[in-house]
Amino acid sequence: MDFSGLNKEQRLAVETLEGPVLILAGAGSGKTRALTYRVANLIEHGVQAWHILALTFTNKAAREMKDRTARLVGSAAAEDAWISTFHATCARILRRDIEKLGYQRSFAIYDTDDQQALLKEILKKLNIDSEYLQVRELQHQIDDAKNRLLSPDEWFAQSSRDYKASRVHDVMTEYEKRMRQLNALDFDDLLLKTLELLADHPPVLQYYQERFQYVLVDEYQDTNKAQYELVRLLTARSRNLCVVGDDDQSIYGWRGADIQNILDFEKDYPDAKVIRLEQNYRSTETILDAANQVIAHNTNRKDKHLWTQIGEGEKIRCYTANDERDEAAWIADTIHRMNREGESLGGMAVLYRTNAQSRVLEETFMRAGIPYMIFGGLKFYERREVKDLIAYLRVLVNPADDISLRRIINVPRRSIGDTTVEMLSEHAEQNEMPLYSAMADLPPALGSRPRKCVMDFFMMMTRLSALKDTQPLTEFIETVIRETGLRAQYEKDQSDEARARIENMEEFAGAVTEFAKMSEEPTLEAFLENVALVTDMDRADTSRDFVTLMTLHSAKGLEFRNVFIAGLEENIFPSFRSVDSQDRLEEERRLMYVGITRAQTRLFLSLARKRTLYNQEKWNRESRFLKEIPDRLMEEVGLNTRTAAFGHLPAARQGTPPRRGILSGRPNLPVARGEIGKPKLTLRGASLDSIPGVQKGFAPSKARAEQDSALEHLFSPGDRVLHRKFGAGVVRSIAGTGAAARIRILFTAYGEKEFALSIAPIVKLED
């Protein structure tokens, strides 16, 4: 195998095949390349592919590793290796042996919406006010308990043990009971039930320990306790465990990831070989220098220092805005300028700490005509019509799935109302049967019309169930869409929304066709499992020509030529929840590190003196993370500098006091012609006395008429201008003459405004 494309450290990682290995892979250091070559090298050294297990966190990462390995050693040689996500691997193990735990192999995998629907039912059954115990809070408590491998009783023992905790415990207990009755698992259960299976059934554990002689784990810093225990069990005999990760990119503590798993690896395996990948192939020296300087302020980390041969690159631009709209306008204006100079919109991303920050950005981008995509929005498989179709399929695979059945029993409308469903549910509960079975054994009290409607639905589902195992998968999906009336209900409606829903069902059918072509096991059960395990990270697409808007958490693993990080103020980033906790603050700093290292060529940072968020106006200090970036790497752009806005800038960054006066006493823009992202002033360099319209209000009256006339000729429709308060805009029209002249300007952030031309505090910008 040719290793000439690997650097020295990557090659060491690839060639160290036996025993525990920790690969500390910094951002952009080629870890996927090293992992792939390592799998290929194992096969080249005679290890049978079916002895190899590689665990990832996203389907995208798994596919990439599979494809690269196949290119290196051939598809046939790599075919039997298990390269998949933790959850997909666990689902595969459970499909084989979950009956040992009292479940059926046809178990459903519940997503967040399914969990919430079940919890609402439980709250109603237990007569608990949903305001007292909110569904999202309960979901978090259940997830947290499972992440820590705690049963409901163990969770309660570690809680405050007050009345509210006892009610949460009641919900948890009922949730576990109902999930078993429904033959359903949530995402955390996939891990927990696999651990339970391996721990309680030694022959099963032995089988997988002997099968997986070599285990590799990607993004090890993101593993939680359950994943840690799973890996520990599987490698207890062979001890051939290779983990790859970066403690500086551990940003998911809030959802159970435990940074100590990677920090303590050498304690768990004292004979471990530690290899550091520090050469970065993504970013410029300036960007990496900033990242290194910021993360160095953390104490709970393994020492590493990213470096690159790419070159120094441009300085980091920092803009201080008046408010969040001014900030968004500057970002939009900079994007427009870069796009005009040849930069692809697909290579640009705007990152922010919280989802709520996207609203003003979206409004501004729409007004500015910038195409964008919100990453982390409504996923395809979460759309109503798609979830309806999936619910039908899940009931056909797992008739015990009451949650899915409740969703579709009256979709499309077939006169089966809530009262009928409740009667069926009570009948099912009294007779200890699933809701589906109750449709075949109807309660005597059910009226004749609802009885007929339920029986018609039941007979339709019975017919479809019989076709499930006889028709090819793609044909069966079309049959379900047609026979259930899902498509027909929208065909009656000629609205754009209805057409979009039909198109989504057609897209779903296309996804089934694609799955059937690529899958070794093109069954309905396998397809539903594949859908359930799709993660938001698998939807990343930087190839299309739109700007990506996303939270910093969502950006992990991605890269863009040009990156904006917005909202760099205390209590925004770092968040107000973290500033009083050292551990949380360090995770916030790691999040900043992740954000910085997404940038390949240019990095733009912005903050606002005043920001309205969650309907509250706040005046926050600049982020400590911004102050941790050295002066030599930064360049202030815009009318407001942080010196003027916040008054606590280091003296070294303040520089020479700028000439004042052009915009109501504000400093001139420190602009250099031709530099990307900085407006260019037509009037730059002119003295105060020689600029028409700037000294307006101070000129002698005998010169006023001449100056008003000069102003009318200075501006024309289509000109780009800068206003001291409203930021960048485009002149729409000029009306009137002399002192009565009026100018209308469309501002990116604030819409259209009209001013008296003689007193408008505006400056013309060059294109």
C-alpha positions in Angstrom: 0.0 0.0 0.0 1.3 3.4 -0.9 1.7 5.6 2.2 3.4 8.5 0.3 0.4 10.7 0.8 0.6 10.5 4.6 2.7 12.6 6.9 4.9 11.1 9.5 2.4 11.1 12.3 -0.5 9.8 10.1 1.7 7.0 8.9 2.6 6.0 12.5 -1.2 5.9 13.3 -1.8 3.7 10.3 1.0 1.3 11.0 0.5 0.9 14.8 -2.0 -2.0 14.5 -1.9 -3.8 17.8 -2.9 -2.8 21.3 -4.6 0.3 22.6 -3.9 3.5 20.5 -5.0 7.1 21.1 -4.8 9.3 18.1 -5.2 13.0 19.2 -6.3 14.5 15.9 -6.6 18.3 15.8 -9.1 20.1 13.6 -8.4 19.6 9.9 -5.5 17.2 10.5 -6.7 14.5 8.2 -8.0 12.0 10.8 -10.5 10.4 8.4 -7.6 9.7 6.0 -5.6 8.2 8.8 -8.6 6.1 10.0 -9.3 4.8 6.5 -5.8 3.9 5.8 -5.6 2.1 9.1 -8.6 -0.1 8.3 -7.2 -0.8 4.8 -3.8 -1.6 6.4 -5.3 -4.1 8.8 -6.9 -5.9 5.8 -3.6 -5.7 3.9 -1.9 -7.4 6.9 -4.3 -10.4 6.6 -7.0 -9.4 9.1 -10.4 -10.6 7.8 -12.7 -7.6 7.3 -15.4 -9.2 9.4 -13.0 -8.9 12.4 -13.1 -5.1 12.1 -15.6 -2.8 13.7 -15.3 1.0 13.1 -17.8 3.2 15.0 -18.7 6.7 14.0 -21.3 9.3 15.0 -22.9 10.1 11.6 -23.9 8.0 8.7 -22.0 10.5 6.5 -18.8 9.7 8.2 -19.5 6.0 8.0 -20.2 6.2 4.3 -17.1 8.2 3.6 -14.9 5.7 5.5 -16.5 2.7 3.7 -16.0 4.3 0.3 -12.4 5.3 0.9 -11.6 1.9 2.3 -13.1 0.2 -0.7 -11.1 2.3 -3.0 -7.9 1.3 -1.2 -8.4 -2.5 -1.0 -11.3 -3.2 -3.2 -15.0 -3.5 -2.5 -14.9 -7.3 -2.0 -12.1 -7.2 0.5 -13.7 -4.4 2.6 -17.3 -5.6 2.3 -17.6 -7.5 5.5 -16.2 -4.8 7.8 -18.8 -3.2 10.1 -18.3 0.5 9.6 -21.3 2.3 11.0 -22.7 4.6 13.7 -23.0 3.5 17.3 -26.7 3.4 17.0 -26.8 1.5 13.7 -24.4 -1.0 15.1 -26.5 -1.5 18.2 -29.7 -1.8 16.2 -28.0 -4.5 14.1 -26.9 -6.5 17.2 -30.4 -6.1 18.7 -32.2 -7.3 15.5 -30.3 -10.6 15.9 -30.8 -11.2 19.7 -33.3 -8.7 21.2 -35.8 -11.6 21.8 -33.5 -12.6 24.7 -34.6 -9.4 26.4 -38.3 -10.0 25.8 -38.8 -7.8 22.7 -39.7 -8.8 19.2 -37.2 -8.2 16.4 -39.7 -6.0 14.6 -39.2 -3.3 17.3 -39.8 0.3 16.3 -37.2 3.1 16.9 -38.9 6.2 18.3 -37.7 9.7 17.5 -38.2 12.8 19.5 -41.8 13.4 18.3 -42.8 9.9 19.1 -41.3 10.2 22.6 -43.3 13.4 23.1 -46.5 11.9 21.9 -46.1 9.0 24.4 -45.2 11.3 27.3 -48.3 13.3 26.6 -50.4 10.2 26.9 -48.6 9.2 30.1 -49.2 12.6 31.7 -52.8 12.4 30.9 -53.1 8.9 32.3 -51.2 9.9 35.5 -53.3 13.0 35.8 -50.3 15.3 35.9 -50.6 18.9 34.6 -48.3 19.3 31.5 -47.4 22.8 32.8 -46.2 21.3 36.1 -44.1 18.7 34.3 -43.4 19.8 30.8 -42.8 17.2 28.1 -39.4 18.6 27.0 -38.2 18.7 30.6 -39.3 15.1 31.1 -37.6 14.1 27.8 -34.4 15.7 29.1 -34.6 13.9 32.4 -35.2 10.5 30.8 -32.3 11.1 28.3 -30.0 12.2 31.1 -30.8 9.2 33.3 -30.1 6.8 30.4 -26.9 8.6 29.5 -25.8 7.9 33.0 -27.0 4.3 32.9 -29.5 4.9 35.6 -32.8 3.1 36.0 -35.8 5.2 37.2 -35.3 3.9 40.7 -31.6 4.7 40.6 -32.3 8.1 39.1 -34.7 8.9 42.0 -32.2 7.8 44.6 -29.8 10.4 43.3 -32.4 13.2 42.9 -33.7 15.7 45.3 -36.4 13.0 46.2 -39.1 15.7 46.7 -42.6 15.5 45.3 -41.7 16.8 41.9 -38.9 14.2 41.6 -41.3 11.5 42.7 -43.7 12.5 39.9 -40.9 12.5 37.3 -40.0 9.0 38.6 -43.6 7.9 38.1 -43.5 9.1 34.5 -40.1 7.4 33.9 -41.4 4.1 35.2 -44.6 4.3 33.1 -42.5 5.3 30.1 -40.4 2.2 30.4 -43.4 0.0 30.8 -45.2 1.5 27.8 -42.2 1.3 25.6 -41.9 -2.4 26.2 -45.6 -2.8 25.5 -45.2 -0.9 22.3 -42.2 -3.0 21.3 -40.3 0.2 20.8 -36.9 1.6 21.6 -35.8 5.2 21.7 -32.3 6.3 20.6 -30.8 5.8 24.1 -32.4 2.4 24.4 -30.4 1.2 21.4 -27.3 1.6 23.4 -28.7 0.5 26.8 -30.4 -2.6 25.5 -27.3 -3.6 23.7 -25.3 -3.2 26.9 -28.0 -5.2 28.8 -27.8 -7.9 26.2 -24.1 -8.2 26.3 -23.9 -8.1 30.1 -26.7 -10.5 30.8 -25.9 -13.0 28.1 -22.2 -14.1 28.1 -22.5 -16.2 25.0 -23.6 -13.1 23.0 -20.8 -11.0 24.4 -18.3 -13.8 23.7 -19.5 -14.0 20.1 -18.9 -10.3 19.4 -15.7 -10.2 21.3 -14.3 -12.9 19.1 -15.8 -11.4 16.0 -14.5 -7.9 16.5 -10.8 -8.3 17.0 -10.0 -4.7 16.0 -12.3 -1.8 17.1 -11.8 1.8 16.0 -13.8 4.7 17.4 -14.1 8.1 15.6 -14.8 11.3 17.6 -14.0 9.6 20.9 -14.4 12.8 22.8 -18.1 12.8 22.1 -18.8 9.4 23.6 -21.1 9.1 26.6 -21.0 6.6 29.4 -23.0 4.0 27.6 -20.8 4.2 24.5 -17.7 4.0 26.7 -19.0 0.9 28.4 -19.9 -0.7 25.1 -16.4 -0.2 23.6 -14.8 -1.4 26.9 -16.9 -4.7 26.8 -16.2 -5.4 23.1 -12.4 -4.9 23.4 -11.9 -6.5 26.9 -10.3 -9.6 25.3 -8.4 -8.3 22.3 -7.5 -4.9 23.7 -7.0 -3.8 20.1 -8.8 -0.5 20.5 -7.9 2.6 18.4 -9.7 5.8 19.3 -9.4 9.0 17.4 -10.6 12.3 18.8 -9.8 15.8 19.9 -10.6 16.9 23.5 -10.5 20.5 22.3 -13.6 19.7 20.2 -15.7 18.1 23.0 -18.8 20.3 22.8 -21.7 18.0 23.6 -21.5 17.7 27.4 -25.1 19.0 27.5 -26.3 15.8 25.9 -24.2 13.3 27.8 -20.8 13.3 26.2 -18.0 12.9 28.8 -14.7 14.6 27.9 -13.0 12.4 30.6 -13.4 9.4 28.3 -10.6 10.7 26.1 -8.7 12.6 28.8 -8.5 9.4 30.9 -7.7 7.0 28.1 -4.1 6.5 29.2 -5.3 5.7 32.7 -7.7 3.1 31.3 -4.9 1.7 29.1 -1.5 2.5 30.7 0.3 0.8 27.7 -1.5 2.9 25.2 0.4 4.4 22.3 -0.4 8.2 21.9 0.0 9.8 18.5 -0.7 13.5 17.9 -1.9 14.8 14.5 -1.2 18.5 14.6 -0.6 19.5 11.0 -3.7 21.2 9.7 -4.6 21.0 6.0 -7.6 23.3 6.2 -6.9 26.8 7.6 -4.3 29.6 7.3 -1.7 30.3 9.9 -3.6 33.4 11.1 -6.8 31.4 11.7 -4.9 28.6 13.5 -2.9 31.0 15.6 -6.2 32.5 16.8 -7.6 29.0 17.6 -4.5 28.0 19.5 -4.4 31.2 21.5 -8.1 30.9 22.5 -8.0 27.2 23.5 -4.8 27.6 25.5 -6.9 29.4 28.1 -8.5 26.0 29.0 -6.8 23.9 31.7 -8.7 20.6 31.3 -7.1 19.5 28.0 -4.2 17.6 26.4 -1.5 19.8 25.1 -1.4 20.2 21.3 -0.6 22.9 18.8 -2.0 23.1 15.3 0.3 24.3 12.5 0.0 24.5 8.7 2.1 25.0 5.6 -0.8 26.8 3.8 0.6 30.3 4.6 -0.2 33.3 6.8 -3.4 34.4 5.1 -5.5 37.4 5.7 -6.1 39.0 9.1 -9.3 38.3 11.0 -11.9 41.0 10.4 -13.9 42.2 13.5 -17.0 44.4 13.2 -18.6 46.2 16.1 -22.3 46.9 15.3 -24.7 49.3 16.9 -27.2 46.4 17.2 -28.1 43.0 15.8 -29.7 44.5 12.6 -26.5 46.5 11.9 -24.5 43.4 12.5 -26.7 41.4 10.1 -26.5 44.2 7.5 -22.7 44.2 7.6 -22.6 40.4 7.2 -24.9 40.6 4.2 -23.0 43.5 2.7 -19.7 41.6 3.1 -21.2 38.5 1.5 -22.5 40.5 -1.4 -19.1 42.0 -1.9 -17.2 38.7 -1.8 -19.7 37.1 -4.1 -19.2 39.9 -6.7 -15.5 39.3 -6.4 -15.8 35.6 -7.2 -16.4 33.8 -3.9 -19.1 31.1 -4.1 -22.0 31.5 -1.7 -21.7 27.8 -1.0 -18.4 28.4 0.6 -19.8 30.8 3.2 -21.3 30.1 6.6 -22.7 32.3 9.3 -22.4 30.6 12.8 -24.1 31.7 16.0 -24.5 30.4 19.5 -28.3 30.0 19.7 -31.0 29.3 17.1 -32.9 32.5 18.1 -30.1 34.6 16.6 -31.0 33.4 13.1 -34.2 35.4 12.8 -32.7 38.8 12.1 -30.1 37.2 9.8 -32.8 35.5 7.9 -34.9 38.7 7.5 -31.8 40.6 6.4 -30.7 38.0 3.9 -34.2 37.9 2.4 -34.3 41.7 2.1 -30.8 41.6 0.6 -31.6 38.9 -1.9 -29.1 36.4 -0.5 -30.0 32.8 -0.9 -29.5 30.8 2.3 -30.2 27.5 4.0 -30.9 27.1 7.7 -29.0 24.0 8.7 -30.7 22.3 11.6 -34.2 23.2 10.5 -37.1 20.9 9.8 -35.6 17.6 8.5 -37.2 15.9 5.5 -38.3 12.9 7.6 -40.0 15.2 10.1 -42.4 16.8 7.6 -46.0 15.9 8.3 -46.9 14.0 5.2 -43.7 12.0 5.4 -44.2 11.2 9.0 -47.7 10.0 8.2 -46.4 7.7 5.6 -43.7 6.4 7.9 -46.3 5.8 10.6 -48.3 3.6 8.3 -45.2 1.6 7.4 -44.2 1.2 11.1 -47.6 -0.1 12.0 -47.4 -2.6 9.2 -44.1 -3.8 10.5 -44.9 -3.6 14.2 -48.7 -3.7 15.0 -47.9 -3.1 18.7 -46.8 0.5 17.8 -49.8 2.4 19.3 -48.2 5.8 18.9 -47.9 5.4 15.2 -51.3 3.9 14.9 -52.9 6.8 16.8 -51.3 9.1 14.3 -52.7 7.6 11.2 -56.0 5.9 12.2 -57.9 9.0 10.9 -55.4 10.2 8.3 -56.7 10.8 5.8 -60.0 11.6 7.5 -62.2 8.5 7.7 -64.7 9.5 10.5 -62.7 7.8 13.3 -62.9 10.5 15.9 -61.1 11.0 19.2 -64.1 9.5 21.1 -63.8 6.3 19.1 -60.1 6.1 19.5 -60.4 6.5 23.3 -63.0 3.7 23.5 -60.6 1.5 21.5 -57.7 2.5 23.8 -59.7 1.7 27.0 -60.8 -1.6 25.5 -57.2 -2.5 24.6 -56.0 -1.5 28.1 -58.7 -3.5 29.9 -57.9 -6.6 27.8 -54.1 -6.0 27.9 -53.8 -5.9 24.1 -52.3 -3.5 21.6 -54.6 -0.9 20.1 -54.3 -2.7 16.7 -55.7 -5.9 18.2 -58.6 -3.9 19.6 -59.7 -3.1 16.1 -60.3 -6.9 15.5 -62.1 -7.2 18.8 -64.2 -4.1 18.9 -65.9 -2.9 22.2 -69.6 -3.7 22.3 -70.5 -0.1 23.1 -69.1 1.2 19.8 -71.8 2.6 17.5 -72.6 1.1 14.1 -71.1 3.9 12.0 -67.7 4.2 13.8 -67.7 0.4 14.0 -67.9 0.2 10.1 -65.2 2.9 9.8 -62.8 1.1 12.1 -63.4 -2.2 10.4 -62.8 -0.7 6.9 -59.5 0.7 8.1 -58.5 -2.6 9.8 -59.3 -4.6 6.6 -57.2 -2.1 4.5 -54.3 -2.5 6.9 -54.7 -6.3 6.8 -54.6 -6.3 3.0 -51.4 -4.1 3.0 -49.8 -6.4 5.7 -50.3 -9.4 3.4 -48.7 -7.5 0.5 -45.7 -6.4 2.6 -43.7 -9.7 2.1 -44.8 -10.4 -1.4 -44.3 -7.1 -3.3 -40.9 -5.6 -4.0 -40.2 -2.8 -1.6 -40.5 0.1 -4.1 -43.7 -1.3 -5.5 -45.1 -1.8 -2.0 -44.4 1.8 -1.0 -46.4 3.0 -4.1 -49.2 0.7 -3.1 -49.4 2.1 0.4 -49.4 5.7 -0.8 -52.2 4.8 -3.2 -54.4 2.5 -1.0 -54.3 4.7 2.1 -55.4 7.8 0.2 -52.4 9.8 1.4 -51.7 11.2 -2.0 -55.4 11.5 -3.0 -56.1 13.8 0.0 -53.7 16.4 -1.4 -54.6 16.0 -5.1 -58.0 17.6 -4.4 -56.2 20.7 -3.2 -54.5 22.9 -5.9 -52.5 25.0 -3.5 -48.7 25.2 -3.6 -48.5 23.6 -0.1 -50.5 20.6 -1.3 -48.3 20.1 -4.3 -45.2 20.3 -2.1 -46.6 17.6 0.1 -47.2 15.3 -2.9 -43.7 16.1 -4.1 -42.3 15.1 -0.7 -44.1 11.8 -0.9 -42.7 11.2 -4.4 -39.2 12.1 -3.0 -39.8 9.6 -0.2 -40.6 6.9 -2.8 -37.4 7.9 -4.6 -35.5 7.5 -1.3 -36.9 3.9 -1.0 -35.8 3.2 -4.6 -32.3 4.4 -3.9 -32.2 2.4 -0.7 -33.4 -0.8 -2.5 -30.6 -0.4 -5.0 -27.8 0.1 -2.5 -28.9 -2.1 0.4 -27.8 -5.7 1.0 -31.1 -6.2 2.7 -33.8 -4.2 0.9 -36.6 -5.0 3.3 -39.2 -2.6 4.8 -37.8 -3.2 8.3 -34.3 -2.3 7.2 -35.5 0.8 5.4 -37.4 2.1 8.5 -34.3 1.5 10.6 -32.2 3.4 8.1 -34.7 6.3 8.3 -34.8 6.3 12.1 -31.0 6.5 12.3 -30.6 9.5 9.9 -29.0 12.4 11.8 -29.1 16.1 11.1 -25.4 16.0 10.4 -26.0 13.8 7.4 -27.8 16.6 5.7 -24.9 18.9 5.4 -24.5 20.2 1.8 -21.8 22.8 1.0 -21.9 22.1 -2.8 -25.0 24.2 -3.6 -24.9 28.0 -4.1 -26.4 29.3 -0.9 -25.0 30.7 2.3 -25.3 28.3 5.3 -26.7 29.5 8.6 -26.2 27.3 11.5 -25.4 27.1 15.2 -21.8 26.5 16.2 -22.8 23.1 17.5 -24.2 22.1 14.1 -21.0 23.3 12.4 -18.7 20.7 13.9 -17.1 18.5 11.3 -17.8 21.0 8.5 -15.5 23.5 6.7 -16.1 26.7 4.6 -13.8 29.1 2.8 -15.4 32.0 4.6 -16.8 31.9 8.1 -18.7 34.5 10.1 -19.1 34.1 13.8 -21.8 36.5 15.0 -22.8 37.6 18.5 -19.5 37.7 20.3 -20.7 39.2 23.5 -20.6 38.0 27.1 -23.9 36.2 28.1 -24.5 35.4 24.4 -21.2 33.6 23.7 -20.2 32.4 26.2 -23.8 31.9 27.2 -25.1 33.3 30.5 -25.6 29.8 31.7 -21.9 29.0 31.6 -20.1 32.0 33.0 -20.4 30.7 36.6 -19.2 27.2 35.9 -15.6 26.5 35.0 -16.5 23.2 33.2 -19.2 24.9 31.2 -17.1 27.8 30.4 -14.3 25.6 29.1 -16.9 23.8 26.9 -18.0 27.2 25.6 -14.4 28.0 24.8 -14.1 24.7 22.9 -17.1 25.7 21.0 -15.4 28.9 20.0 -12.4 26.8 18.9 -14.6 24.7 16.8 -16.1 27.8 15.2 -12.7 29.3 14.4 -11.3 26.1 12.9 -14.3 25.8 10.4 -12.7 28.6 8.4 -10.3 27.9 5.6 -9.4 31.2 4.1 -11.2 34.1 5.9 -12.7 34.5 9.3 -15.1 37.4 10.3 -16.1 38.1 13.8 -18.9 40.5 14.9 -20.5 41.8 18.0 -23.1 44.4 18.9 -23.2 47.1 21.5 -26.9 46.5 22.0 -28.8 43.3 21.2 -32.5 42.5 21.5 -32.9 38.7 22.0 -35.8 36.8 23.5 -37.7 40.1 23.5 -35.2 41.7 25.8 -32.8 44.5 25.1 -29.3 43.9 26.5 -26.1 45.8 26.6 -23.3 43.2 27.0 -19.6 43.5 27.2 -17.5 42.0 24.4 -16.9 38.3 24.7 -13.8 37.2 26.6 -13.1 34.9 23.7 -12.6 37.9 21.4 -10.1 39.4 23.9 -8.2 36.1 23.9 -7.3 36.6 20.2 -4.0 38.5 20.0 -4.0 42.0 18.5 -1.6 41.1 15.8 -4.2 38.7 14.2 -7.1 41.2 14.2 -8.3 44.0 12.1 -11.1 46.3 13.1 -13.5 47.2 10.3 -16.6 49.5 10.3 -17.5 52.8 11.7 -17.6 51.6 15.3 -14.5 50.1 16.8 -14.6 48.2 20.0 -12.5 50.9 21.6 -15.3 53.4 21.1 -18.1 51.0 21.7 -16.9 49.2 24.8 -14.1 51.3 26.1 -11.9 48.5 27.4 -9.8 47.6 24.5 -6.1 46.9 25.1 -4.0 49.9 24.3 -2.0 48.0 21.7 -5.1 47.5 19.6 -6.3 51.1 19.9 -3.7 52.4 17.5 -3.4 56.0 16.3 -6.4 58.2 17.1 -8.4 58.4 13.9 -9.4 61.7 12.2 -12.9 62.5 13.4 -15.8 64.4 11.9 -17.1 62.6 8.7 -20.1 61.1 10.4 -21.2 63.1 13.4 -17.8 62.8 15.1 -17.2 59.1 14.3 -13.8 57.9 13.1 -13.3 57.4 9.3 -13.4 53.8 8.1 -9.8 52.4 8.1 -10.3 51.2 4.5 -7.8 49.9 2.0 -8.9 49.7 -1.6 -9.6 46.2 -3.0 -9.8 44.4 0.4 -12.7 42.0 0.7 -15.4 42.7 3.3 -14.6 46.4 3.8 -16.6 49.2 2.2 -14.6 51.7 0.1 -15.4 55.3 0.6 -15.5 57.7 -2.4 -14.7 60.5 0.0 -11.8 58.9 1.8 -8.9 61.1 2.3 -10.7 64.4 1.7 -10.4 67.0 4.4 -13.5 68.0 6.4 -13.7 71.4 4.7 -13.6 70.0 1.2 -16.4 67.4 1.4 -19.8 68.7 0.2 -22.6 67.6 2.5 -20.4 66.6 5.4 -20.0 70.0 6.8 -23.7 70.7 6.2 -25.2 72.7 9.0 -21.8 74.4 9.7 -21.3 76.1 6.3 -21.8 79.9 6.0 -25.3 80.7 4.8 -24.0 82.4 1.6 -22.5 79.0 0.5 -25.5 76.8 1.5 -27.3 77.0 -1.9 -24.2 76.0 -3.8 -23.6 73.0 -1.4 -27.3 71.8 -1.7 -27.0 71.9 -5.5 -23.7 69.9 -5.3 -25.4 67.3 -3.1 -28.1 66.6 -5.6 -25.4 65.8 -8.2 -23.3 63.7 -5.7 -26.0 60.9 -5.3 -27.9 59.0 -7.9 -30.4 56.0 -7.8 -28.5 52.8 -7.4 -25.6 54.4 -5.4 -24.4 52.5 -2.4 -24.2 54.6 0.7 -23.4 54.3 4.4 -25.6 55.9 7.1 -24.2 56.4 10.6 -27.1 54.6 12.2 -28.7 52.4 9.6 -25.6 51.1 8.0 -25.2 50.2 4.3 -28.0 50.9 1.8 -28.8 51.7 -1.8 -30.3 55.0 -3.0 -33.8 54.4 -4.5 -34.7 58.0 -5.5 -34.0 61.7 -5.1 -36.8 64.2 -5.2 -36.9 68.0 -5.0 -34.2 70.5 -5.3 -32.1 72.7 -3.1 -32.9 72.7 0.6 -36.1 70.8 -0.1 -34.3 67.8 -1.7 -35.3 64.4 -0.3 -33.4 61.1 -0.7 -35.0 57.6 -0.3 -32.6 54.8 0.7 -33.2 51.0 1.0 -31.2 49.8 3.9 -30.3 46.1 4.2 -31.1 46.0 7.9 -33.9 48.5 8.3 -35.8 48.7 5.0 -36.6 51.9 3.2 -36.1 55.3 4.8 -36.4 58.9 3.6 -34.2 61.9 4.6 -33.7 65.5 3.9 -30.7 65.4 1.6 -29.1 68.5 3.1 -28.8 67.0 6.6 -28.6 63.2 6.0 -25.5 61.7 7.7 -24.6 59.6 4.7 -21.4 58.8 2.8 -21.3 57.4 -0.7 -19.5 54.1 -1.2 -17.7 52.9 -4.3 -18.7 49.6 -5.9 
